[in-house]
Amino acid sequence: MSVISAREFNRDVSAVKRAATHGPVIITDHGRPSHVLLTFADYQRLTGAGTSLGQAFVLAEEVDFEPVRPRDSLREIDL
């Protein structure tokens, strides 16, 4: 993993892009990490961005869900 300052990044963007092909490049601002440059393929692998929206919402397993109404909500009204 490479670390480069924002100033160095601005001077030679092409070199930083080439470095990102070998792994993430951390870009620092005033000595503190502020951004990470990745290849698009690495980004897709990490985020699953290559999947469709429908596939993103499919659960790996079934979940049982029974909502519980709080005691103080929607009480019956006595007229």
Backbone as ProteinMPNN parsed JSONL, in Angstrom:
{"seq_chain_A": "MSVISAREFNRDVSAVKRAATHGPVIITDHGRPSHVLLTFADYQRLTGAGTSLGQAFVLAEEVDFEPVRPRDSLREIDL", "coords_chain_A": {"N_chain_A": [[0.85, -1.166, 0.0], [0.596, 2.161, -0.892], [1.556, 5.446, 0.219], [0.89, 8.83, -0.19], [1.313, 12.349, -0.431], [-1.171, 14.969, -0.75], [-0.209, 17.067, -2.241], [1.889, 15.862, -3.735], [0.316, 14.091, -5.164], [-1.169, 15.869, -6.785], [0.889, 16.833, -8.382], [1.723, 14.658, -9.975], [-0.427, 12.906, -11.214], [-0.757, 10.745, -12.974], [1.301, 8.957, -12.258], [0.455, 8.195, -9.735], [-1.937, 6.928, -10.351], [-0.902, 4.748, -11.743], [0.448, 3.504, -9.626], [-1.742, 2.704, -8.128], [-2.604, 0.466, -9.457], [-1.234, -1.553, -8.341], [-2.159, -1.749, -5.814], [-4.099, -0.218, -3.127], [-3.83, 3.366, -2.822], [-3.008, 5.615, -0.418], [-3.93, 8.883, 0.198], [-2.68, 11.718, 1.671], [-3.562, 14.576, 3.653], [-2.238, 17.35, 4.973], [-0.629, 15.648, 6.458], [-2.355, 13.709, 7.426], [-4.321, 10.817, 6.715], [-6.611, 11.136, 4.048], [-7.937, 10.389, 1.705], [-8.488, 7.534, -0.45], [-7.154, 5.949, -3.219], [-8.233, 3.699, -5.612], [-8.2, 1.051, -8.056], [-10.86, 0.738, -10.46], [-11.782, -1.862, -10.687], [-10.955, -3.003, -8.243], [-12.535, -1.449, -6.529], [-15.12, -2.303, -7.322], [-14.955, -4.964, -6.522], [-14.693, -4.706, -3.741], [-17.051, -3.371, -2.984], [-19.119, -4.681, -4.186], [-20.254, -3.549, -6.364], [-20.691, -4.419, -8.914], [-22.95, -5.905, -9.0], [-26.481, -6.193, -9.702], [-29.146, -3.89, -8.847], [-31.358, -5.259, -7.896], [-30.213, -7.697, -7.078], [-28.679, -6.781, -4.99], [-30.444, -6.469, -2.917], [-31.265, -8.967, -2.15], [-31.535, -11.283, 0.384], [-29.205, -13.379, 2.088], [-30.131, -15.314, 3.741], [-33.246, -16.416, 5.172], [-35.264, -14.266, 7.147], [-36.953, -14.143, 10.175], [-39.55, -12.054, 11.156], [-41.435, -10.328, 13.407], [-43.202, -7.656, 14.157], [-43.349, -5.769, 17.172], [-45.747, -4.101, 18.963], [-45.429, -1.142, 20.767], [-46.475, -0.681, 24.173], [-47.759, 1.761, 24.74], [-48.696, 2.784, 22.349], [-51.174, 3.588, 19.943], [-53.62, 3.159, 21.479], [-56.832, 1.898, 22.38], [-59.752, 3.92, 22.043], [-61.934, 5.072, 24.457], [-65.198, 5.864, 24.303]], "CA_chain_A": [[0.0, 0.0, 0.0], [1.394, 3.375, -1.01], [1.073, 6.664, 0.879], [1.383, 9.986, -0.921], [0.668, 13.594, -0.001], [-2.055, 15.584, -1.742], [0.644, 17.885, -3.115], [2.535, 14.945, -4.673], [-0.749, 13.59, -6.03], [-1.466, 16.903, -7.773], [2.028, 16.981, -9.287], [1.88, 13.541, -10.914], [-1.608, 12.045, -11.101], [-0.528, 9.516, -13.747], [2.135, 8.038, -11.469], [-0.373, 7.677, -8.642], [-2.85, 5.966, -10.969], [-0.122, 3.521, -11.994], [0.697, 2.865, -8.326], [-2.998, 2.1, -7.674], [-2.775, -0.845, -10.085], [-0.547, -2.523, -7.474], [-2.821, -1.742, -4.51], [-4.65, 1.09, -2.753], [-2.903, 4.467, -2.546], [-3.56, 6.53, 0.581], [-3.55, 10.272, -0.057], [-2.733, 12.446, 2.933], [-3.752, 16.017, 3.632], [-1.608, 17.847, 6.206], [-0.06, 14.518, 7.192], [-3.371, 12.751, 7.873], [-5.0, 10.157, 5.595], [-7.88, 11.786, 3.714], [-8.576, 9.701, 0.589], [-7.843, 6.313, -0.933], [-7.34, 5.738, -4.648], [-8.245, 2.285, -5.994], [-8.658, 0.806, -9.415], [-12.299, 0.512, -10.473], [-11.993, -3.291, -10.435], [-10.859, -3.196, -6.789], [-13.722, -0.83, -5.955], [-16.244, -3.203, -7.552], [-14.768, -6.156, -5.698], [-14.928, -4.358, -2.337], [-18.409, -2.894, -2.723], [-20.128, -5.469, -4.874], [-20.909, -2.626, -7.288], [-20.976, -5.077, -10.175], [-24.229, -6.592, -8.927], [-27.632, -5.356, -10.028], [-29.854, -3.375, -7.68], [-32.194, -6.348, -7.384], [-29.359, -8.658, -6.38], [-28.172, -6.16, -3.772], [-31.447, -6.564, -1.853], [-31.581, -10.353, -1.854], [-30.892, -11.73, 1.621], [-28.559, -14.683, 2.002], [-30.931, -16.254, 4.515], [-34.564, -15.897, 5.507], [-35.308, -13.629, 8.461], [-38.274, -14.075, 10.797], [-39.769, -10.723, 11.714], [-42.76, -10.039, 13.919], [-43.104, -6.381, 14.865], [-43.998, -5.686, 18.474], [-46.305, -2.767, 19.181], [-45.194, -0.631, 22.128], [-47.678, -0.659, 24.996], [-48.421, 3.062, 24.763], [-49.06, 3.281, 21.02], [-52.462, 3.25, 19.364], [-54.558, 2.607, 22.454], [-58.244, 2.022, 22.021], [-60.389, 5.087, 22.611], [-63.176, 4.781, 25.153], [-66.131, 6.988, 24.156]], "C_chain_A": [[0.9, 1.235, 0.0], [0.728, 4.524, -0.254], [1.709, 7.838, 0.164], [0.647, 11.227, -0.427], [-0.219, 14.136, -1.124], [-1.245, 16.427, -2.724], [1.326, 17.013, -4.165], [1.515, 14.371, -5.663], [-1.046, 14.59, -7.144], [-0.347, 17.076, -8.794], [2.085, 15.898, -10.356], [0.749, 12.529, -10.753], [-1.38, 10.719, -11.82], [0.288, 8.497, -12.964], [1.328, 7.417, -10.336], [-1.376, 6.658, -9.187], [-2.133, 4.655, -11.269], [0.139, 2.78, -10.695], [-0.559, 2.154, -7.822], [-3.257, 0.751, -8.33], [-2.12, -1.946, -9.255], [-1.169, -2.593, -6.09], [-3.305, -0.343, -4.179], [-3.554, 2.114, -2.468], [-3.607, 5.411, -1.575], [-3.021, 7.915, 0.289], [-3.73, 11.041, 1.243], [-2.932, 13.938, 2.696], [-3.278, 16.529, 4.988], [-1.145, 16.694, 7.101], [-1.064, 13.49, 7.668], [-4.06, 12.117, 6.668], [-6.351, 10.822, 5.322], [-8.637, 11.071, 2.602], [-7.811, 8.43, 0.269], [-8.168, 6.176, -2.416], [-7.213, 4.251, -4.931], [-8.528, 2.18, -7.482], [-10.161, 0.545, -9.343], [-12.616, -0.956, -10.198], [-11.921, -3.597, -8.942], [-12.081, -2.613, -6.079], [-14.944, -1.738, -6.111], [-16.157, -4.433, -6.665], [-15.101, -5.86, -4.242], [-16.378, -4.01, -2.044], [-19.49, -3.765, -3.318], [-20.885, -4.627, -5.89], [-21.243, -3.271, -8.622], [-22.306, -5.812, -10.17], [-25.362, -5.634, -9.274], [-28.307, -4.896, -8.746], [-30.721, -4.463, -7.064], [-31.386, -7.359, -6.59], [-28.845, -8.09, -5.064], [-29.144, -6.31, -2.613], [-31.859, -7.995, -1.517], [-30.803, -10.773, -0.611], [-30.318, -13.127, 1.441], [-29.363, -15.741, 2.758], [-32.268, -15.601, 4.86], [-34.56, -15.361, 6.94], [-36.745, -13.631, 8.965], [-38.424, -12.72, 11.451], [-41.221, -10.582, 12.133], [-42.664, -8.744, 14.7], [-43.897, -6.412, 16.168], [-44.462, -4.258, 18.675], [-46.0, -2.326, 20.605], [-46.514, -0.501, 22.883], [-48.453, 0.653, 24.883], [-48.83, 3.576, 23.393], [-50.425, 2.746, 20.608], [-53.399, 2.543, 20.361], [-55.984, 2.784, 21.96], [-58.834, 3.252, 22.729], [-61.732, 4.69, 23.214], [-64.089, 5.984, 25.055], [-67.292, 6.883, 25.07]], "O_chain_A": [[1.84, 1.336, 0.789], [-0.493, 4.567, -0.106], [2.918, 7.853, -0.065], [-0.522, 11.148, -0.048], [-0.037, 13.8, -2.294], [-1.57, 16.486, -3.91], [1.35, 17.365, -5.344], [1.813, 14.19, -6.844], [-1.16, 14.21, -8.31], [-0.606, 17.428, -9.945], [2.446, 16.167, -11.502], [0.947, 11.435, -10.223], [-1.779, 9.671, -11.313], [-0.005, 7.302, -13.004], [1.503, 6.241, -10.017], [-1.632, 5.637, -8.548], [-2.693, 3.577, -11.073], [0.061, 1.552, -10.66], [-0.462, 1.118, -7.164], [-4.051, -0.037, -7.816], [-2.411, -3.127, -9.441], [-0.753, -3.41, -5.269], [-2.962, 0.614, -4.872], [-2.492, 1.778, -1.943], [-4.675, 5.941, -1.879], [-1.814, 8.108, 0.148], [-4.804, 11.017, 1.845], [-2.522, 14.483, 1.671], [-3.847, 16.184, 6.024], [-1.252, 16.754, 8.326], [-0.672, 12.485, 8.261], [-4.355, 12.812, 5.695], [-7.138, 11.046, 6.242], [-9.865, 11.141, 2.557], [-6.655, 8.263, 0.656], [-9.328, 6.278, -2.815], [-6.231, 3.613, -4.55], [-9.037, 3.12, -8.093], [-10.678, 0.174, -8.29], [-13.614, -1.261, -9.546], [-12.734, -4.365, -8.428], [-12.6, -3.212, -5.137], [-15.71, -1.926, -5.166], [-17.163, -4.89, -6.122], [-15.729, -6.683, -3.575], [-16.882, -4.322, -0.966], [-20.665, -3.604, -2.987], [-22.021, -4.944, -6.241], [-22.018, -2.705, -9.393], [-22.752, -6.293, -11.212], [-25.22, -4.418, -9.155], [-28.064, -5.457, -7.678], [-30.806, -4.572, -5.84], [-31.831, -7.826, -5.542], [-28.601, -8.842, -4.12], [-28.733, -6.284, -1.453], [-32.728, -8.198, -0.67], [-29.581, -10.641, -0.553], [-30.883, -13.954, 0.725], [-29.281, -16.929, 2.444], [-32.394, -14.376, 4.84], [-33.929, -15.935, 7.827], [-37.652, -13.176, 8.268], [-37.553, -12.278, 12.201], [-42.128, -10.702, 11.31], [-42.103, -8.726, 15.796], [-44.973, -7.004, 16.247], [-43.674, -3.317, 18.572], [-46.282, -3.059, 21.552], [-47.554, -0.238, 22.279], [-49.683, 0.647, 24.927], [-49.276, 4.718, 23.286], [-50.776, 1.601, 20.893], [-53.899, 1.452, 20.087], [-56.289, 3.713, 21.213], [-58.463, 3.576, 23.857], [-62.558, 4.053, 22.56], [-63.804, 7.023, 25.65], [-68.163, 7.753, 25.064]]}, "name": "protein", "num_of_chains": 1, "seq": "MSVISAREFNRDVSAVKRAATHGPVIITDHGRPSHVLLTFADYQRLTGAGTSLGQAFVLAEEVDFEPVRPRDSLREIDL"}
